[in-house]
Each structure stands twice: as C-alpha cells, then as structure tokens.
C-alpha cells in the first residue's frame, strides 16, 4: 500500500468520529464552510448567475467526498431513460485527467485524457459523454455535437450551481454523513442541510439512520459477470469463477482503485471467493502494475479500474486479468419523478434558449 492509500485510509478512519485528528483539522473546515457559504450567497443575491443550455438537466451528486455510487447510478439512469424513449447525454468534470479543456469522450479515448469514470459511462451506458471543468461549456458542446440529445445527466455537480438544473439527486452510501463535519475535518463537501433542498435522496445499500426531508429512493448493486481484459468476449457469470475456485483451488487476487475498495472486496467474499486484496488509491492510474510479483491464476478488478489498464501493455494483454461487472437496480419511482420534472410544458419555453436562468 503506497503513501496516498495510507493517507486516504487515515482520513477515512478520522471521518468516522470526532477524534484528535478530526478536531485538529476543524479550523480548516470552518474556512472551507465560510468560502462555500460566500459562494452560495453570491448566487442568491444574483451577483452570480446560473445558466440554462436549452435542455433539461439532471444532476447526480453527493455530500460525502469520494465514491458513494454516483457513477453506477448515472449509468443505470441513462439506461432507464433510453428505455423510456429519451436520448440522454452525460457531462462530467473528468476527475484525474491531465487537462481541463472541454472534449467529447471519443472511441479510443484514454482515461488520462478524459477521466476513468466518464470513459466507463460512455462504454457501459452507450451514450455521448463530454468532459470539462466548466460544466456549462461541457453541456453546450454536448448539445452541439448531439442535436438529438433531449436530456443531460451531470455526473457530480451539486456544489456547482452555475449550471441550472431541473432535478437534483444526492447519493448516500453506507458511511452516511460520517462525523457530520465539512472537509477536511470530516468527509462532507456540503452541509447535511443540503439534503433538504434536493429533489431526491438515493440510498445506496444500507445507510445509517438519518433524518431526511424529501423523497427517498433506493438503489442496490450486485456483482454480475467476469470478463477478460485481453478479450472482453470471454465472459462468464461470477458464480462460475466461484465454482472453479472452490473445485480446482484457483488462486485469486483482487485489486481496486476506487473510493471504497473494501466494499468491492466484501462483495467478492460474499460471493464465495477467498483472495489476496490490493487496496489502491481512488482513481489509481495503473501506470505501475499492482499485480507484479504476485502468484495467481485470476486477477480481478472493477470496470472503473479496467478502463485504465488499456494503456498498460503488460496489463491489457495478461489473459489472467478480468473485470467484474456491476449490476445496479434503481427504484422505478425515481424515474417517474425525474420524468415528471423534465416533461411539464410550463418549463419548455424557459429551456428554449441558452442563457441565464430567471430563477
């Protein structure tokens, strides 16, 4: 485990309570909160404007820093919207990429160019995706390149009000709101009060008890298939690997460079696998092979990790390495709510033109 991974684990432990490390960081949280409050007040006073881009916008975000399940939810939402006749596109900041320009995720794009999560969304969701730190510019480029697109899903963005939106969704996972403090003393990017203003709160799995004002929905995820990085056509149910592991003693190792690697490992163990676990920092770029020097028959990783291995010749051609797909189910009532908010005729005239929102 490298220094970054150890630091992330130390902060994660500190964020579960209000111990010495969290208390030592509290003054920095006050500064963070003051800056965030000032930014919000400028929008309320009209000194900063939110901009509409001519299409309905759905923002999927979180309060807790790190992975809460936003990306699997975005993928499932675009699949469901397509199933209901919509033509969605996705915009994202593209965390971890080397540049801040606005660009579409094209065939053959690399994770270091567009970000690992946007690349996964484009592949798994089969939708147009544009990345850019300026979400308004990204939405405009998406609309321009895809004139048939009729709804935009923004991966992350609750804390970025410059892009006007029709639906706000906040995702909570098993850590809830941690110790309830803002960064860096706690895990929160926004105050828990923010949950009062979103349109929907989605609970990803078992979430600690928390008073939530507003509509609450659920999402559940389960590991599904295993496919070879060297040839994605070679795939089988995870249960088949479990049977082989138990019957033949197949040696398994698993690596995860996501926000909550322990959760991925726990799901693999619950499926019946025994393995060596390699916890990597979130957005790990796989420029260094974490499997090097280990003895194994099958190496497992998440799909988010797999899209980054394509730039490492030693990884993408190793027939032992496999990605595990995630199947996500979302409460259909959430889609009903989204459609109700993006369809009403009263909003169509307001969306007709690109410009500042009157709200």
C-alpha positions as CSV (number, residue, x, y, z in Angstrom):
1,X,0.0,0.0,0.0
2,X,1.5,3.4,-1.0
3,X,1.5,6.7,0.9
4,X,-1.6,8.0,-0.8
5,X,-3.6,4.9,0.0
6,X,-2.5,5.1,3.6
7,X,-3.4,8.8,3.9
8,X,-6.9,8.0,2.4
9,X,-7.4,5.3,5.0
10,X,-6.2,7.5,7.8
11,X,-8.7,10.2,6.8
12,X,-11.5,7.7,6.4
13,X,-10.9,6.5,9.9
14,X,-10.8,10.1,11.2
15,X,-14.1,10.9,9.5
16,X,-16.0,8.2,11.3
17,X,-15.7,10.1,14.6
18,X,-14.6,13.4,16.1
19,X,-11.3,12.3,17.5
20,X,-7.9,14.2,17.8
21,X,-7.1,14.3,14.0
22,X,-10.6,15.5,13.1
23,X,-10.5,18.1,15.8
24,X,-7.1,19.3,14.7
25,X,-8.4,19.9,11.2
26,X,-11.6,21.6,12.3
27,X,-10.3,25.2,11.8
28,X,-9.7,24.4,8.2
29,X,-13.3,23.1,7.9
30,X,-14.5,26.5,9.2
31,X,-12.6,28.2,6.4
32,X,-14.0,25.7,3.9
33,X,-17.5,26.3,5.1
34,X,-17.2,30.1,5.0
35,X,-15.9,30.0,1.5
36,X,-18.8,27.7,0.5
37,X,-21.4,29.9,2.2
38,X,-20.0,33.0,0.5
39,X,-20.2,31.3,-2.9
40,X,-23.8,30.3,-2.4
41,X,-24.7,33.8,-1.2
42,X,-23.4,35.4,-4.4
43,X,-25.9,33.2,-6.3
44,X,-28.8,34.0,-4.0
45,X,-28.0,37.8,-4.4
46,X,-27.9,37.5,-8.2
47,X,-24.3,38.5,-8.4
48,X,-23.5,35.2,-9.9
49,X,-25.9,33.6,-12.4
50,X,-27.0,30.0,-13.2
51,X,-27.1,29.3,-16.9
52,X,-29.6,27.1,-18.9
53,X,-28.5,25.5,-22.1
54,X,-31.8,24.6,-23.8
55,X,-32.2,21.1,-22.4
56,X,-33.4,19.7,-19.1
57,X,-30.6,18.8,-16.7
58,X,-30.4,16.1,-14.1
59,X,-27.6,16.5,-11.5
60,X,-26.4,13.4,-9.7
61,X,-24.1,14.3,-6.8
62,X,-23.2,13.6,-3.2
63,X,-22.2,15.2,0.1
64,X,-19.6,12.7,1.1
65,X,-16.2,13.1,-0.5
66,X,-15.1,10.1,-2.6
67,X,-17.1,7.2,-4.0
68,X,-20.8,6.9,-3.0
69,X,-22.1,5.2,-6.1
70,X,-22.8,8.2,-8.3
71,X,-21.3,6.6,-11.4
72,X,-23.2,3.3,-11.3
73,X,-26.4,5.4,-10.7
74,X,-25.7,7.6,-13.7
75,X,-25.1,4.6,-15.9
76,X,-28.4,3.0,-14.7
77,X,-30.3,6.3,-15.1
78,X,-29.2,6.7,-18.7
79,X,-30.1,3.1,-19.5
80,X,-33.5,3.5,-18.0
81,X,-34.1,6.9,-19.7
82,X,-33.2,5.3,-23.0
83,X,-35.6,2.5,-22.3
84,X,-38.4,5.2,-21.8
85,X,-37.7,6.8,-25.1
86,X,-35.3,9.6,-24.1
87,X,-32.0,10.4,-25.7
88,X,-29.7,11.3,-22.8
89,X,-26.1,12.6,-22.8
90,X,-23.7,12.9,-19.9
91,X,-21.3,15.6,-18.8
92,X,-18.6,15.2,-16.2
93,X,-15.6,17.0,-14.9
94,X,-13.4,14.1,-15.7
95,X,-11.5,13.9,-12.4
96,X,-7.9,12.8,-12.7
97,X,-7.3,13.7,-16.3
98,X,-4.3,15.8,-17.4
99,X,-6.1,18.8,-18.8
100,X,-9.1,20.9,-18.0
101,X,-10.3,21.5,-21.6
102,X,-13.8,20.6,-22.8
103,X,-13.8,17.5,-25.0
104,X,-16.1,14.6,-26.0
105,X,-15.2,11.1,-25.0
106,X,-14.5,9.5,-28.4
107,X,-13.8,5.9,-29.4
108,X,-10.2,5.0,-28.4
109,X,-10.1,7.8,-25.7
110,X,-7.7,7.2,-22.8
111,X,-8.6,7.6,-19.1
112,X,-5.8,10.0,-18.6
113,X,-7.3,12.2,-21.3
114,X,-11.0,12.1,-20.3
115,X,-11.1,10.5,-16.8
116,X,-11.8,7.0,-15.8
117,X,-15.5,7.5,-14.8
118,X,-16.6,9.3,-18.0
119,X,-14.8,6.6,-20.1
120,X,-16.7,3.9,-18.2
121,X,-20.0,5.8,-18.5
122,X,-19.5,6.2,-22.3
123,X,-18.8,2.4,-22.7
124,X,-21.2,0.9,-20.2
125,X,-24.1,3.4,-20.9
126,X,-23.5,3.7,-24.6
127,X,-24.3,7.4,-24.5
128,X,-22.4,10.5,-25.7
129,X,-20.2,12.0,-22.9
130,X,-18.4,15.3,-22.7
131,X,-15.9,16.2,-20.1
132,X,-14.9,19.7,-18.8
133,X,-14.3,21.6,-15.6
134,X,-16.7,24.2,-16.9
135,X,-20.0,22.2,-16.8
136,X,-21.9,24.9,-18.7
137,X,-19.4,24.8,-21.6
138,X,-19.5,20.9,-21.5
139,X,-23.3,20.9,-21.7
140,X,-23.2,23.3,-24.7
141,X,-20.6,21.2,-26.5
142,X,-22.7,18.0,-25.8
143,X,-25.8,19.7,-27.2
144,X,-23.9,21.0,-30.2
145,X,-22.4,17.6,-31.1
146,X,-25.5,15.7,-30.4
147,X,-28.5,17.7,-31.6
148,X,-30.9,14.8,-31.0
149,X,-30.0,14.6,-27.3
150,X,-33.0,15.7,-25.2
151,X,-31.8,15.5,-21.6
152,X,-28.4,15.9,-19.9
153,X,-27.3,13.9,-16.9
154,X,-24.5,15.7,-15.0
155,X,-22.2,13.3,-13.1
156,X,-21.4,15.3,-9.9
157,X,-22.3,18.9,-9.6
158,X,-24.4,19.5,-6.5
159,X,-21.8,22.0,-5.4
160,X,-21.6,23.8,-8.8
161,X,-24.7,25.9,-9.2
162,X,-23.5,27.7,-12.4
163,X,-25.3,25.1,-14.5
164,X,-29.1,25.4,-13.9
165,X,-30.8,22.1,-13.3
166,X,-34.3,20.6,-13.3
167,X,-33.6,17.7,-11.0
168,X,-31.0,17.3,-8.1
169,X,-30.2,13.8,-6.8
170,X,-28.0,13.2,-3.8
171,X,-26.5,9.7,-3.2
172,X,-25.7,8.4,0.3
173,X,-23.8,5.2,1.0
174,X,-23.0,3.0,4.0
175,X,-21.0,5.7,5.7
176,X,-23.9,8.2,5.7
177,X,-22.6,11.6,6.6
178,X,-19.6,10.3,8.7
179,X,-18.9,12.6,11.6
180,X,-21.1,15.3,10.1
181,X,-18.2,17.8,9.6
182,X,-17.1,19.6,6.5
183,X,-13.8,18.9,4.7
184,X,-11.1,18.3,5.8
185,X,-12.1,17.5,9.5
186,X,-15.0,15.5,8.1
187,X,-16.0,13.9,4.8
188,X,-18.7,16.4,3.7
189,X,-18.4,18.7,0.7
190,X,-21.7,20.4,1.8
191,X,-23.7,20.8,4.9
192,X,-26.2,18.0,5.8
193,X,-28.9,20.7,5.4
194,X,-28.3,20.5,1.7
195,X,-30.4,17.3,1.7
196,X,-33.4,19.4,2.4
197,X,-33.2,21.2,-1.0
198,X,-32.5,18.3,-3.4
199,X,-35.4,16.6,-5.3
200,X,-34.4,13.1,-4.3
201,X,-32.1,11.3,-2.0
202,X,-30.9,7.9,-3.2
203,X,-29.7,5.3,-0.6
204,X,-27.0,3.1,-2.0
205,X,-27.3,-0.1,0.1
206,X,-27.6,0.0,3.9
207,X,-27.3,3.6,5.1
208,X,-27.1,4.6,8.8
209,X,-30.3,6.2,10.2
210,X,-30.5,9.9,9.1
211,X,-33.4,12.4,9.2
212,X,-34.1,13.3,5.5
213,X,-36.6,15.8,4.4
214,X,-37.9,14.9,1.0
215,X,-38.3,11.9,-1.2
216,X,-36.1,8.9,-0.6
217,X,-35.4,6.1,-3.1
218,X,-33.1,3.1,-3.1
219,X,-30.5,1.5,-5.3
220,X,-29.0,-1.9,-5.0
221,X,-25.9,-3.2,-6.7
222,X,-24.6,-6.7,-7.2
223,X,-21.6,-8.2,-8.9
224,X,-22.6,-9.9,-12.1
225,X,-20.2,-11.1,-14.8
226,X,-16.5,-11.6,-15.2
227,X,-14.7,-10.9,-18.5
228,X,-11.1,-11.0,-19.7
229,X,-9.4,-7.7,-20.3
230,X,-7.4,-9.3,-23.2
231,X,-10.7,-10.4,-24.9
232,X,-14.0,-8.9,-23.4
233,X,-15.9,-11.5,-25.4
234,X,-14.6,-14.1,-22.9
235,X,-17.1,-13.7,-20.1
236,X,-19.0,-15.8,-17.6
237,X,-21.1,-15.3,-14.5
238,X,-19.1,-14.6,-11.4
239,X,-20.7,-17.8,-9.9
240,X,-18.8,-19.9,-12.5
241,X,-15.5,-18.5,-11.2
242,X,-16.6,-19.2,-7.6
243,X,-17.3,-22.8,-8.5
244,X,-13.9,-23.1,-10.3
245,X,-12.2,-21.5,-7.3
246,X,-13.8,-24.0,-4.9
247,X,-13.4,-27.0,-7.1
248,X,-9.9,-26.5,-8.5
249,X,-8.3,-24.2,-6.0
250,X,-7.9,-21.4,-8.5
251,X,-5.7,-18.7,-6.9
252,X,-7.4,-15.3,-7.0
253,X,-6.1,-11.8,-6.3
254,X,-8.2,-8.7,-6.4
255,X,-7.3,-5.0,-6.8
256,X,-9.4,-1.9,-6.5
257,X,-8.6,1.7,-7.1
258,X,-12.0,3.1,-6.2
259,X,-13.4,5.3,-3.4
260,X,-14.4,2.3,-1.3
261,X,-12.2,-0.7,-2.2
262,X,-13.2,-2.6,0.9
263,X,-16.8,-2.7,-0.4
264,X,-15.7,-4.4,-3.6
265,X,-13.7,-6.9,-1.7
266,X,-16.6,-7.6,0.7
267,X,-18.9,-8.3,-2.3
268,X,-16.3,-10.7,-3.7
269,X,-16.0,-12.5,-0.4
270,X,-19.8,-12.6,0.0
271,X,-19.9,-14.3,-3.4
272,X,-17.7,-17.1,-2.1
273,X,-14.2,-16.1,-3.1
274,X,-11.0,-16.2,-1.0
275,X,-8.3,-14.0,-2.3
276,X,-5.4,-11.5,-1.7
277,X,-6.7,-8.0,-1.7
278,X,-4.8,-5.0,-3.1
279,X,-6.3,-1.7,-2.0
280,X,-5.2,1.2,-4.3
281,X,-5.9,5.0,-4.1
282,X,-9.1,6.2,-5.8
283,X,-8.5,6.9,-9.5
284,X,-5.3,4.9,-9.4
285,X,-3.8,5.2,-13.0
286,X,-2.3,1.6,-13.3
287,X,0.9,3.0,-14.8
288,X,2.6,0.7,-12.3
289,X,1.3,-2.9,-12.4
290,X,-0.1,-3.7,-8.9
291,X,-0.1,-7.5,-9.7
292,X,3.6,-7.6,-10.5
293,X,5.4,-10.3,-8.5
294,X,2.3,-12.0,-7.2
295,X,1.4,-15.6,-7.9
296,X,-2.2,-16.0,-9.1
297,X,-4.4,-17.6,-11.7
298,X,-7.1,-14.9,-11.9
299,X,-6.7,-11.2,-11.1
300,X,-10.0,-9.3,-10.6
301,X,-10.7,-5.6,-10.7
302,X,-13.7,-3.2,-11.1
303,X,-14.7,-1.9,-14.5
304,X,-13.6,1.5,-13.5
305,X,-10.1,0.1,-13.0
306,X,-10.3,-1.9,-16.2
307,X,-10.7,1.1,-18.5
308,X,-7.3,2.4,-17.2
309,X,-5.4,-0.8,-17.9
310,X,-5.8,-0.4,-21.6
311,X,-2.9,2.0,-21.6
312,X,-0.6,-0.5,-20.0
313,X,0.5,-3.2,-22.5
314,X,1.5,-5.6,-19.7
315,X,-1.9,-5.4,-18.2
316,X,-4.2,-5.4,-21.2
317,X,-2.6,-8.5,-22.7
318,X,-2.4,-10.5,-19.5
319,X,-5.0,-13.2,-20.0
320,X,-5.3,-13.8,-16.3
321,X,-6.8,-10.3,-15.6
322,X,-10.5,-9.9,-15.5
323,X,-13.0,-7.1,-14.8
324,X,-16.1,-7.7,-12.7
325,X,-19.3,-6.0,-13.9
326,X,-21.7,-4.4,-11.5
327,X,-25.5,-4.7,-12.0
328,X,-27.4,-1.8,-10.4
329,X,-31.2,-1.7,-9.8
330,X,-32.9,1.6,-9.2
331,X,-36.4,2.3,-7.7
332,X,-38.6,2.8,-10.8
333,X,-40.4,5.6,-8.8
334,X,-37.2,7.7,-9.1
335,X,-37.5,7.6,-12.9
336,X,-41.2,8.6,-12.6
337,X,-40.2,11.6,-10.5
338,X,-37.4,12.6,-13.0
339,X,-39.8,12.3,-16.0
340,X,-42.4,14.4,-14.1
341,X,-39.9,17.2,-13.6
342,X,-38.4,17.3,-17.0
343,X,-41.5,16.9,-19.1
344,X,-44.0,19.6,-17.9
345,X,-45.0,22.1,-20.6
346,X,-44.5,25.0,-18.2
347,X,-40.7,24.5,-18.4
348,X,-40.3,24.1,-22.1
349,X,-40.4,27.8,-23.0
350,X,-37.9,28.6,-20.3
351,X,-35.5,26.0,-21.7
352,X,-35.9,27.1,-25.3
353,X,-32.9,29.5,-25.2
354,X,-29.4,29.3,-23.9
355,X,-28.9,31.9,-21.3
356,X,-29.1,32.9,-17.6
357,X,-31.8,31.2,-15.6
358,X,-34.6,33.6,-14.3
359,X,-34.7,31.6,-11.1
